[in-house]
Structures are given as C-alpha cells and as structure tokens.
Amino acid sequence: MLSLVVASQGRPPAVERNADAVHYAASTMKVAVLAALHRSGTDLDRPVPVVNRFASAAGGGTYADDPAEDGDPLPWQRLGGTAPLRWLAERMVTHSSNLATNLCLAEVGYAAVAEVWRRAGAAHSVVRRGIEDHPARAAGLQNLVTARDLAALLDSLEPEVLALLEHNAHGVDLAAGLPPGTRLAGKNGWITGLRHSAAVVYPPDTPPYTIAVCYTGPLGSGDDVDDPAARLLARISAGVWRSRHRIAEAGERG
C-alpha cells in the first residue's frame, strides 16, 4: 500500500493517493511527541533521569528498550545519569532515538500527544504506546498514521518545532530525491515491511510544499539506507520536485 499527499504548505492537497489509508506509524509518531513536549509548558532545560524502564500502556507491567534496536547511541551513554529534556527531544527527531522518545513520552503523557493530533485535524492517527512496549502491542495497542494526517501535523507545527526537523540526520528517502543542499524539515521511519517519510520542502523558486508518503509492503527491507522502499520514496520525491511549480499554482487556486 502506497499513500501520498502533496500540497503547498498550509493549502489543500494538490496530489493525493490513498491519503486516508492507515499504516503502522514507526518513528513518524515522534513528531507528535515532540510537539506535545514543546506545548507542555515544561522547562525544556530541566534535567531528567535517563532510565530504561517504563510503564506499559497495557497497564500492570513495564517494558524496556533494546540498545541493539536503537540507532542513536548517545542517550544510552547517559543511562543512570540525567539529560536535559531539550537534548532528548532533539535526539528523538534528529537521530530517531528510541530511548529519548520513551523518556519524552513518559514526561508528557498520551493525552497530550492525542491533543496534538486533534489540533492538527487528524482523523485516524494515534499514539497508544511507547517504542518497544511489547505488552501493549500484544494487547492490540498500536501507533497509527495516515499520509493526510502526517501532512496536517507538519502544517500545524510552530516554526521553532518545525525547525528542529531540519536537522534530521537520516538524509534518505524523500531527501535523497531532492537536489543536494535543498532545505527540508522532516521525519522518516522504517522497519521491515514499511517506509514512511513526511517533510516540508523549501524550494528557492516556489513557496514551500508539504509531502507525506507512507509505504507498507514487501519493498521495505528495514535497512537504513540500502532499502528498495527508500529508493521508491526518493523517486516519488524527485517527481514531486519536478512538478513543484504546478503544485504552487494549485495552492494559489486553492
């Protein structure tokens, strides 16, 4: 299943395909956690304990992350100590840290993340559990997204929150389909069987546009870079880039 939404930033979609099809969220859910944390009013420079034991969303139990499943080693180096929330939030989206995500999610709670989706106008996307909360997954609690909701989420972000997504270290899929040096703010996510990516792209010659692509299927190898699904998203991104002037014109009409 391939889902796609493309629109001038803040405007109705110029292109959409299976826009409301529901996919497992993978790491794209981290953007909603980021927004909830920034809107919480908490002191982001406050240090919090770095632990690896969390209450399961299924209730009555706990779970822990596996360092081998986390692509960011730096938060693990602080295990048993403390780290500022701001730093954890940045590692969550720039290096997709699973440990940092669960620490931030424990700080803000599921209701605050649900409010982020509601405020964006999302119809189907939810965050019901933390990363690697296997008891909750066994109980049927899943994190879900759609391409339409991801595009709406990006369009709802405050400029300072969106700016953090410009430092995504994983320059693959959508980013790989753009001319080198093109500015974009986005987040991707992948596991075996899926590859998603959503971004605001800033061309020098047209207004910004938002693109969200969700792919679930056999092309998703789960590899960071050498992933056929990532190459598919890069080709889509390149095609959208070539059509950016038409997208801008559709946004003006909309």
Residue, then its C-alpha position, 0 to 999 in steps of 0.5 A: m500500500l502506497s499513500l501520498v499527499v502533496a500540497s503547498q504548505g498550509r493549502p489543500p492537497a494538490v496530489e493525493r493517493n490513498a491519503d486516508a489509508v492507515h499504516y503502522a506509524a514507526s518513528t513518524m509518531k515522534v513528531a507528535v511527541l515532540a510537539a506535545l513536549h514543546r506545548s507542555g509548558t515544561d522547562l525544556d532545560r530541566p534535567v531528567p533521569v535517563v532510565n530504561r524502564f517504563a510503564s506499559a500502556a497495557g497497564g500492570g507491567t513495564y517494558a524496556d528498550d533494546p540498545a541493539e534496536d536503537g540507532d542513536p547511541l548517545p542517550w544510552q551513554r547517559l543511562g543512570g545519569t540525567a539529560p536535559l529534556r531539550w537534548l532528548a527531544e532533539r535526539m528523538v527527531t534528529h537521530s530517531s532515538n528510541l530511548a529519548t522518545n520513551l523518556c519524552l513520552a513518559e514526561v508528557g503523557y498520551a493525552a497530550v500527544a492525542e491533543v496534538w493530533r486533534r489540533a492538527g485535524a487528524a482523523h485516524s492517527v494515534v499514539r497508544r504506546g511507547i517504542e518497544d512496549h511489547p505488552a501493549r502491542a500484544a494487547g492490540l495497542q498500536n501507533l497509527v498514521t495516515a499520509r493526510d494526517l502526517a501532512a496536517l501535523l507538519d502544517s500545524l507545527e510552530p516554526e521553532v518545532l518545525a525547525l528542529l526537523e531540519h536537522n534530521a540526520h537520516g538524509v534518505d528517502l524523500a531527501a535523497g530525491l531532492p537536489p543536494g543542499t535543498r532545505l527540508a524539515g522532516k521525519n522518516g521511519w522504517i522497519t521491515g515491511l514499511r517506509h514512511s517519510a513526511a517533510v516540508v520542502y523549501p524550494p528557492d523558486t516556489p513557496p514551500y510544499t508539504i509531502a507525506v508518503c507512507y509505504t507498507g509492503p514487501l519493498g521495505s527491507g528495514d535497512d537504513v539506507d540500502d532499502p528498495a522502499a527508500r529508493l521508491l520514496a526518493r523517486i516519488s520525491a524527485g517527481v514531486w520536485r519536478s512538478r513543484h511549480r504546478i503544485a504552487e499554482a494549485g495552492e494559489r487556486g486553492 
